[in-house]
Amino acid sequence: TKTTDGNYMLVGDTRSIDKDVTNPLGNADLWVVKFNKNNGAIIWQKTYGGTEFESARSVHRQANGTYLIAGSTRSSNGDVSNNIVQNDAWILVIDENGQVQYQKTVGGTGLDFADGALQTSDNKLIVVGNTESSDVDITVNQGIKDLLLIKVK
């Protein structure tokens, strides 16, 4: 996504422990890299998560200049406040410098993933993904894997 200063931000995950990854945290980390728009040089990169597995699926620039990241986590430590069991949907908001402003996990005892998120006009966050859970935060499941659509914050 294009950043407020005209550069670019990319999200995903990394399993690396050297080279461009300077702070590995666990088995796999949610990884955010900000690139220079002119030459592709890394401006900064940061890892987020805990000792287990994290991944990002999307990043969206919000009107207030922060960035909303949707993904998943298996950790319950480090940058992650809570994990039910297995993968939980994970939502992060970071500022222009990569500092976490907000984070939340949502899930149950099945596999739960956030694939995208947007901010609404009333400053809530709409998150879309998929779920195999039918308990804890996910009260109903209609089949093996359901659409996950939640409103948070």
Backbone as ProteinMPNN parsed JSONL, in Angstrom:
{"seq_chain_A": "TKTTDGNYMLVGDTRSIDKDVTNPLGNADLWVVKFNKNNGAIIWQKTYGGTEFESARSVHRQANGTYLIAGSTRSSNGDVSNNIVQNDAWILVIDENGQVQYQKTVGGTGLDFADGALQTSDNKLIVVGNTESSDVDITVNQGIKDLLLIKVK", "coords_chain_A": {"N_chain_A": [[0.842, -1.18, 0.0], [0.376, 2.319, -0.573], [2.142, 4.73, 1.291], [1.634, 7.501, 3.593], [3.656, 9.323, 3.123], [4.295, 8.889, 0.51], [5.856, 6.671, -0.063], [6.13, 3.029, 0.017], [4.431, 0.295, 1.651], [4.719, -3.047, 2.588], [3.31, -6.164, 3.553], [3.525, -9.377, 5.178], [4.863, -12.529, 5.961], [7.725, -13.83, 7.724], [10.3, -16.222, 8.009], [12.879, -15.988, 8.427], [16.068, -15.409, 10.01], [18.12, -13.654, 9.757], [20.06, -11.333, 7.729], [17.972, -9.089, 6.1], [16.028, -9.259, 8.056], [15.858, -8.2, 11.182], [14.999, -8.648, 13.803], [14.032, -11.372, 14.727], [11.272, -13.212, 16.074], [9.8, -15.592, 16.547], [8.553, -18.806, 15.417], [7.488, -18.092, 12.887], [7.148, -14.799, 11.787], [4.96, -11.979, 11.696], [5.591, -9.67, 9.219], [6.559, -6.432, 8.377], [7.464, -4.196, 5.898], [8.828, -1.155, 4.907], [9.294, 0.554, 1.957], [11.431, 2.576, -0.12], [10.112, 4.774, -2.489], [11.452, 5.527, -4.805], [13.842, 4.026, -5.274], [13.491, 1.494, -4.208], [14.784, 0.767, -1.889], [15.023, -0.464, 1.468], [13.377, 1.291, 3.936], [12.535, 0.981, 6.59], [12.04, -2.005, 8.555], [10.038, -4.292, 10.347], [9.333, -6.855, 12.726], [6.532, -8.612, 14.05], [4.686, -10.17, 16.657], [4.766, -13.261, 18.479], [6.161, -16.114, 20.107], [5.281, -18.142, 18.472], [3.54, -18.681, 15.426], [2.966, -16.175, 13.072], [1.238, -14.234, 10.583], [0.667, -11.88, 7.971], [-2.01, -10.718, 5.932], [-3.036, -8.522, 4.635], [-2.695, -4.937, 4.214], [-3.891, -1.759, 4.994], [-4.108, 1.666, 4.434], [-5.269, 4.025, 6.705], [-7.557, 6.813, 7.17], [-6.563, 8.507, 9.156], [-3.836, 8.282, 8.961], [-2.664, 6.03, 10.042], [-1.998, 2.464, 9.83], [-3.792, -0.362, 8.985], [-3.617, -3.708, 9.648], [-4.344, -6.984, 8.661], [-4.398, -10.359, 9.664], [-3.1, -13.424, 10.996], [-2.521, -15.294, 14.04], [-0.718, -17.536, 16.185], [0.334, -17.219, 18.608], [0.513, -16.294, 22.124], [1.856, -14.373, 23.423], [4.433, -11.815, 23.582], [3.821, -9.416, 21.131], [1.194, -10.113, 20.979], [-1.948, -10.216, 22.466], [-3.673, -12.295, 23.249], [-4.536, -15.732, 22.726], [-6.695, -18.171, 21.604], [-6.83, -21.019, 20.709], [-4.863, -22.756, 18.362], [-4.857, -21.094, 15.167], [-5.729, -17.707, 15.408], [-7.706, -14.979, 14.227], [-6.05, -11.93, 13.613], [-5.684, -8.538, 14.257], [-3.983, -5.597, 13.635], [-3.004, -2.236, 14.302], [-0.766, 0.078, 13.144], [1.528, 2.863, 13.4], [3.015, 5.407, 11.262], [5.711, 4.909, 11.651], [5.827, 2.304, 12.368], [5.082, 1.612, 14.945], [3.06, -0.151, 17.241], [-0.292, 0.631, 17.628], [-2.727, -0.421, 18.254], [-4.131, -3.641, 18.853], [-5.781, -6.746, 18.319], [-7.091, -9.983, 18.938], [-9.245, -12.464, 17.535], [-11.268, -15.3, 17.796], [-11.82, -18.885, 17.996], [-11.793, -22.324, 18.993], [-11.113, -23.519, 16.622], [-9.575, -23.086, 13.349], [-8.884, -19.752, 12.523], [-8.876, -16.91, 10.468], [-7.911, -13.651, 9.454], [-8.342, -11.838, 6.554], [-8.598, -9.353, 5.378], [-9.206, -5.869, 6.131], [-11.004, -2.898, 6.985], [-11.505, 0.54, 7.885], [-14.435, 1.954, 9.237], [-16.873, 4.614, 8.724], [-17.639, 5.382, 11.265], [-15.409, 5.003, 12.793], [-14.907, 2.339, 13.481], [-13.659, -1.014, 13.035], [-13.896, -3.121, 10.323], [-13.597, -6.475, 9.663], [-12.69, -9.103, 7.523], [-12.599, -12.559, 6.796], [-11.956, -16.037, 7.322], [-13.375, -18.837, 9.085], [-13.198, -21.774, 11.135], [-14.227, -22.217, 13.53], [-16.637, -22.621, 16.241], [-17.167, -21.611, 18.689], [-16.289, -19.733, 21.674], [-15.275, -16.657, 20.633], [-16.569, -16.933, 18.195], [-19.671, -17.697, 17.58], [-21.429, -19.268, 16.028], [-21.285, -21.763, 13.517], [-21.736, -22.634, 10.222], [-20.903, -24.704, 8.644], [-18.073, -26.522, 7.417], [-16.071, -24.574, 6.896], [-16.483, -21.18, 7.379], [-17.444, -17.888, 6.264], [-15.883, -15.177, 7.823], [-16.88, -12.33, 9.362], [-16.477, -9.483, 11.052], [-16.97, -6.798, 13.383], [-15.014, -4.556, 15.064], [-13.559, -2.736, 17.835]], "CA_chain_A": [[0.0, 0.0, 0.0], [1.125, 3.576, -0.594], [2.166, 5.366, 2.604], [1.29, 8.926, 3.583], [4.788, 10.095, 2.595], [4.523, 8.536, -0.887], [6.608, 5.426, -0.2], [5.263, 1.858, -0.015], [4.504, -0.645, 2.746], [4.373, -4.407, 2.217], [3.186, -7.042, 4.718], [3.511, -10.819, 4.936], [5.507, -13.184, 7.091], [9.106, -14.238, 7.505], [10.873, -17.268, 8.855], [14.315, -15.706, 8.417], [16.673, -14.945, 11.261], [19.306, -12.867, 9.441], [19.998, -10.413, 6.575], [17.066, -7.954, 6.264], [15.19, -9.472, 9.242], [16.767, -7.859, 12.283], [14.486, -8.984, 15.12], [13.137, -12.524, 14.665], [10.579, -13.414, 17.343], [9.272, -16.94, 16.752], [8.599, -19.729, 14.273], [7.297, -17.189, 11.749], [6.729, -13.496, 12.298], [4.329, -11.009, 10.814], [6.689, -8.803, 8.8], [6.178, -5.211, 7.673], [8.624, -3.538, 5.305], [8.547, 0.108, 4.223], [10.255, 0.714, 0.869], [11.588, 3.86, -0.788], [9.383, 4.772, -3.762], [12.331, 5.814, -5.942], [14.868, 3.027, -5.571], [13.159, 0.203, -3.614], [15.573, 0.504, -0.68], [14.248, -0.607, 2.7], [13.435, 2.425, 4.869], [12.54, 0.249, 7.85], [11.325, -3.277, 8.581], [9.775, -4.725, 11.713], [8.619, -8.103, 12.942], [5.511, -8.538, 15.09], [4.147, -11.466, 17.046], [5.286, -13.91, 19.672], [7.062, -17.242, 19.885], [4.69, -19.116, 17.552], [3.457, -18.38, 14.0], [2.137, -15.036, 12.679], [1.289, -13.881, 9.176], [-0.218, -10.784, 7.553], [-2.648, -10.931, 4.633], [-3.32, -7.254, 3.967], [-2.455, -3.687, 4.926], [-4.723, -0.687, 4.449], [-3.86, 2.979, 5.049], [-6.485, 4.638, 7.228], [-7.648, 8.264, 6.976], [-5.769, 9.223, 10.161], [-2.407, 8.076, 8.724], [-2.197, 4.757, 10.571], [-2.11, 1.349, 8.898], [-4.555, -1.48, 9.514], [-3.076, -4.968, 9.138], [-5.145, -8.169, 8.97], [-3.633, -11.594, 9.532], [-3.405, -14.466, 11.967], [-1.498, -15.578, 15.038], [-0.816, -18.714, 17.061], [1.022, -16.857, 19.854], [-0.2, -15.622, 23.211], [2.871, -13.583, 24.119], [5.036, -10.795, 22.727], [2.887, -8.374, 20.701], [-0.144, -10.693, 20.903], [-2.577, -10.169, 23.788], [-4.443, -13.47, 23.605], [-4.75, -16.741, 21.704], [-7.6, -19.199, 22.104], [-6.165, -22.273, 20.339], [-4.526, -22.755, 16.942], [-4.768, -19.764, 14.575], [-6.778, -16.722, 15.629], [-7.625, -13.771, 13.403], [-5.281, -10.905, 14.344], [-5.788, -7.214, 13.67], [-3.027, -4.639, 14.198], [-2.916, -0.887, 13.752], [0.552, 0.652, 13.406], [1.699, 4.222, 12.896], [3.925, 5.578, 10.113], [7.028, 4.389, 12.014], [5.717, 0.893, 12.714], [4.738, 1.389, 16.345], [1.715, -0.698, 17.417], [-1.259, 1.517, 18.258], [-3.866, -1.232, 18.675], [-4.133, -5.0, 18.33], [-6.844, -7.582, 18.875], [-7.287, -11.307, 18.361], [-10.612, -12.97, 17.54], [-11.283, -16.683, 17.356], [-12.336, -19.966, 18.806], [-10.862, -23.443, 19.062], [-10.754, -23.935, 15.273], [-8.685, -22.183, 12.62], [-9.52, -18.468, 12.226], [-7.95, -16.065, 9.723], [-8.349, -12.361, 8.927], [-7.731, -11.619, 5.243], [-8.651, -7.94, 5.03], [-9.897, -5.031, 7.106], [-11.187, -1.488, 6.644], [-12.095, 1.384, 8.915], [-15.736, 2.481, 8.859], [-17.044, 6.053, 8.972], [-17.776, 5.607, 12.711], [-14.115, 4.63, 13.371], [-14.837, 0.922, 13.84], [-12.892, -1.802, 12.081], [-14.582, -4.264, 9.729], [-12.605, -7.487, 9.331], [-13.22, -10.235, 6.776], [-11.694, -13.696, 6.732], [-12.68, -17.3, 7.376], [-13.309, -19.491, 10.389], [-13.658, -23.139, 11.338], [-14.64, -22.271, 14.935], [-18.046, -22.476, 16.602], [-17.176, -21.354, 20.122], [-15.585, -18.57, 22.205], [-15.7, -15.434, 19.937], [-17.341, -17.311, 17.016], [-20.749, -18.445, 18.243], [-22.146, -20.162, 15.12], [-20.595, -22.183, 12.306], [-22.732, -23.268, 9.353], [-20.315, -25.813, 7.888], [-16.672, -26.774, 7.73], [-15.378, -23.287, 6.914], [-17.441, -20.098, 7.16], [-16.998, -16.507, 6.137], [-15.756, -14.448, 9.087], [-17.118, -10.903, 9.184], [-16.625, -8.947, 12.404], [-16.778, -5.367, 13.602], [-14.3, -4.411, 16.341], [-13.064, -1.463, 18.367]], "C_chain_A": [[0.884, 1.238, 0.0], [1.014, 4.249, 0.773], [1.879, 6.862, 2.478], [2.418, 9.789, 3.027], [5.15, 9.708, 1.161], [5.352, 7.295, -1.114], [5.628, 4.249, -0.18], [5.514, 0.945, 1.171], [3.98, -1.993, 2.262], [4.293, -5.247, 3.485], [3.168, -8.491, 4.272], [4.028, -11.518, 6.163], [6.923, -13.561, 6.711], [9.472, -15.339, 8.489], [12.39, -17.083, 8.961], [14.796, -15.209, 9.77], [17.935, -14.111, 11.005], [19.022, -11.946, 8.252], [19.055, -9.244, 6.87], [16.153, -8.082, 7.476], [16.065, -9.295, 10.476], [16.263, -8.24, 13.665], [13.518, -10.17, 15.046], [12.56, -12.836, 16.041], [10.176, -14.862, 17.601], [9.421, -17.803, 15.527], [8.451, -18.988, 12.95], [6.728, -15.904, 12.323], [5.953, -12.73, 11.245], [5.413, -9.982, 10.499], [6.137, -7.636, 8.004], [7.451, -4.552, 7.176], [8.155, -2.265, 4.61], [9.683, 0.355, 3.234], [10.274, 2.141, 0.351], [10.944, 3.781, -2.17], [10.297, 4.929, -4.978], [13.284, 4.678, -6.296], [14.609, 1.656, -4.949], [13.941, -0.147, -2.371], [14.647, 0.39, 0.537], [14.467, 0.618, 3.571], [13.447, 1.889, 6.288], [11.78, -1.061, 7.666], [11.168, -3.676, 10.034], [9.043, -6.053, 11.704], [7.663, -7.906, 14.11], [5.056, -9.952, 15.407], [4.736, -11.949, 18.341], [6.152, -15.086, 19.27], [6.511, -18.283, 18.915], [4.677, -18.578, 16.119], [2.501, -17.215, 13.759], [2.303, -14.77, 11.191], [0.323, -12.73, 8.913], [-0.745, -11.088, 6.165], [-2.9, -9.626, 3.892], [-2.916, -6.087, 4.857], [-3.256, -2.602, 4.211], [-4.406, 0.61, 5.193], [-5.198, 3.579, 5.457], [-6.409, 6.16, 7.062], [-6.774, 9.044, 7.956], [-4.267, 8.992, 10.024], [-1.832, 6.827, 9.372], [-2.482, 3.656, 9.544], [-2.757, 0.162, 9.597], [-4.088, -2.762, 8.84], [-3.975, -6.111, 9.594], [-4.294, -9.405, 8.748], [-4.066, -12.631, 10.539], [-2.223, -14.678, 12.901], [-1.786, -16.891, 15.746], [-0.215, -18.406, 18.432], [0.066, -16.276, 20.888], [0.792, -14.834, 24.059], [3.467, -12.573, 23.144], [4.045, -9.696, 22.415], [1.432, -8.834, 20.717], [-0.755, -10.778, 22.301], [-3.21, -11.483, 24.206], [-4.469, -14.439, 22.43], [-5.628, -17.816, 22.304], [-6.93, -20.562, 21.927], [-5.921, -22.184, 18.841], [-4.411, -21.323, 16.41], [-5.974, -18.923, 14.956], [-6.594, -15.598, 14.624], [-6.93, -12.704, 14.243], [-5.345, -9.609, 13.565], [-4.808, -6.302, 14.389], [-3.223, -3.285, 13.538], [-1.541, -0.362, 14.144], [0.592, 2.074, 12.871], [2.717, 4.234, 11.755], [5.317, 5.002, 10.373], [6.994, 2.931, 12.456], [5.397, 0.603, 14.165], [3.291, 0.914, 16.464], [0.86, 0.294, 18.194], [-2.435, 0.739, 18.845], [-3.671, -2.626, 18.113], [-5.23, -5.785, 19.034], [-6.855, -8.921, 18.16], [-8.758, -11.687, 18.499], [-10.558, -14.412, 17.081], [-11.969, -17.614, 18.316], [-11.323, -21.093, 18.791], [-10.513, -24.035, 17.7], [-9.772, -22.96, 14.646], [-9.447, -20.922, 12.22], [-8.489, -17.547, 11.582], [-8.625, -14.754, 9.335], [-7.605, -12.125, 7.63], [-7.699, -10.15, 4.83], [-9.424, -7.169, 6.086], [-9.943, -3.597, 6.595], [-11.754, -0.756, 7.837], [-13.407, 1.952, 8.389], [-15.811, 3.975, 9.177], [-17.23, 6.369, 10.458], [-16.544, 5.123, 13.488], [-14.069, 3.225, 13.958], [-14.012, 0.217, 12.769], [-13.733, -2.984, 11.62], [-13.506, -5.229, 9.235], [-13.299, -8.637, 8.604], [-12.152, -11.327, 6.715], [-12.484, -14.977, 6.673], [-12.435, -17.971, 8.713], [-13.779, -20.928, 10.302], [-14.164, -23.316, 12.767], [-16.153, -22.179, 15.085], [-18.176, -22.258, 18.11], [-16.353, -20.107, 20.438], [-16.089, -17.305, 21.491], [-16.613, -15.716, 18.743], [-18.475, -18.227, 17.494], [-21.473, -19.444, 17.349], [-21.249, -20.498, 13.933], [-21.581, -22.99, 11.484], [-22.197, -24.477, 8.595], [-18.88, -26.023, 8.306], [-15.905, -25.466, 7.871], [-16.382, -22.214, 6.54], [-16.718, -18.785, 6.912], [-16.94, -15.903, 7.532], [-15.915, -12.969, 8.77], [-17.391, -10.335, 10.562], [-16.401, -7.443, 12.391], [-16.166, -5.226, 14.992], [-13.975, -2.959, 16.619], [-14.154, -0.472, 18.572]], "O_chain_A": [[2.003, 1.211, 0.511], [-0.073, 4.329, 1.346], [1.884, 7.412, 1.377], [2.163, 10.878, 2.512], [6.182, 10.138, 0.644], [5.54, 6.893, -2.262], [4.424, 4.448, -0.343], [6.642, 0.823, 1.648], [2.937, -2.072, 1.613], [5.105, -5.075, 4.395], [2.835, -8.796, 3.127], [3.679, -11.153, 7.286], [7.277, -13.607, 5.533], [9.014, -15.37, 9.632], [13.09, -17.928, 9.521], [14.029, -14.664, 10.563], [18.727, -13.885, 11.92], [17.875, -11.804, 7.828], [19.309, -8.478, 7.8], [15.553, -7.089, 7.888], [16.908, -10.14, 10.776], [17.027, -8.164, 14.627], [12.32, -10.002, 15.274], [13.256, -12.74, 17.052], [10.205, -15.317, 18.745], [10.297, -17.574, 14.694], [9.203, -19.232, 12.007], [5.914, -15.935, 13.246], [6.247, -12.816, 10.053], [6.077, -9.481, 11.406], [5.35, -7.818, 7.075], [8.404, -4.37, 7.935], [7.208, -2.288, 3.825], [10.859, 0.367, 3.598], [9.257, 2.834, 0.378], [11.194, 2.844, -2.929], [9.938, 4.498, -6.074], [13.512, 4.395, -7.472], [15.412, 0.741, -5.133], [13.788, -1.246, -1.84], [13.622, 1.067, 0.617], [15.603, 0.952, 3.909], [14.276, 2.297, 7.101], [10.981, -1.206, 6.74], [12.052, -3.433, 10.856], [8.247, -6.343, 10.81], [7.938, -7.141, 15.034], [5.042, -10.822, 14.537], [5.153, -11.163, 19.191], [6.8, -15.063, 18.223], [7.223, -19.225, 18.569], [5.694, -18.071, 15.644], [1.35, -17.259, 14.193], [3.355, -15.037, 10.61], [-0.717, -12.625, 9.563], [-0.036, -11.64, 5.324], [-2.971, -9.612, 2.663], [-2.809, -6.218, 6.076], [-3.29, -2.543, 2.982], [-4.431, 0.652, 6.423], [-6.137, 3.636, 4.664], [-5.335, 6.719, 6.843], [-6.294, 10.129, 7.625], [-3.496, 9.448, 10.868], [-0.631, 6.581, 9.267], [-3.126, 3.896, 8.523], [-2.318, -0.261, 10.666], [-4.151, -2.891, 7.617], [-4.328, -6.2, 10.77], [-3.557, -9.493, 7.765], [-5.241, -12.717, 10.897], [-1.09, -14.3, 12.603], [-2.938, -17.303, 15.888], [-0.256, -19.252, 19.326], [-1.034, -15.828, 20.566], [0.593, -14.653, 25.261], [3.035, -12.495, 21.994], [3.479, -9.097, 23.33], [0.529, -8.029, 20.492], [-0.152, -11.345, 23.213], [-3.284, -11.772, 25.4], [-4.428, -14.02, 21.274], [-5.343, -18.321, 23.39], [-6.513, -21.182, 22.905], [-6.721, -21.581, 18.126], [-3.925, -20.438, 17.114], [-7.113, -19.376, 14.839], [-5.473, -15.296, 14.214], [-7.188, -12.584, 15.441], [-5.092, -9.582, 12.361], [-4.803, -6.24, 15.619], [-3.565, -3.201, 12.358], [-1.186, -0.352, 15.323], [-0.199, 2.448, 12.005], [3.213, 3.186, 11.342], [6.027, 4.645, 9.432], [8.015, 2.383, 12.873], [5.439, -0.556, 14.579], [2.393, 1.502, 15.861], [1.237, 0.741, 19.278], [-3.061, 1.178, 19.809], [-3.115, -2.79, 17.026], [-5.561, -5.523, 20.19], [-6.659, -8.997, 16.947], [-9.429, -11.288, 19.451], [-9.888, -14.73, 16.098], [-12.599, -17.208, 19.292], [-10.13, -20.857, 18.599], [-9.703, -24.958, 17.622], [-9.205, -22.109, 15.332], [-10.531, -21.008, 11.643], [-7.371, -17.412, 12.078], [-9.788, -14.752, 8.931], [-6.377, -12.2, 7.595], [-6.862, -9.751, 4.02], [-10.203, -7.746, 6.843], [-9.052, -3.144, 5.877], [-12.404, -1.352, 8.696], [-13.488, 2.38, 7.238], [-14.919, 4.528, 9.821], [-17.003, 7.505, 10.874], [-16.623, 4.864, 14.689], [-13.263, 2.956, 14.848], [-13.707, 0.794, 11.725], [-14.225, -3.759, 12.44], [-12.613, -4.842, 8.481], [-14.366, -9.089, 9.019], [-10.959, -11.044, 6.599], [-13.55, -15.029, 6.06], [-11.434, -17.718, 9.385], [-14.647, -21.262, 9.496], [-14.494, -24.43, 13.176], [-16.857, -21.723, 14.184], [-19.16, -22.665, 18.727], [-15.782, -19.499, 19.533], [-17.232, -16.907, 21.718], [-17.358, -14.832, 18.32], [-18.246, -19.402, 17.778], [-22.079, -20.386, 17.86], [-20.544, -19.635, 13.409], [-22.195, -23.929, 11.992], [-22.97, -25.2, 7.967], [-18.514, -25.727, 9.444], [-15.177, -25.268, 8.844], [-17.055, -22.314, 5.513], [-15.561, -18.597, 7.289], [-17.854, -16.098, 8.333], [-15.146, -12.421, 7.98], [-18.406, -10.655, 11.181], [-15.736, -6.898, 11.511], [-16.722, -5.713, 15.976], [-14.1, -2.087, 15.759], [-13.896, 0.647, 19.014]]}, "name": "protein", "num_of_chains": 1, "seq": "TKTTDGNYMLVGDTRSIDKDVTNPLGNADLWVVKFNKNNGAIIWQKTYGGTEFESARSVHRQANGTYLIAGSTRSSNGDVSNNIVQNDAWILVIDENGQVQYQKTVGGTGLDFADGALQTSDNKLIVVGNTESSDVDITVNQGIKDLLLIKVK"}
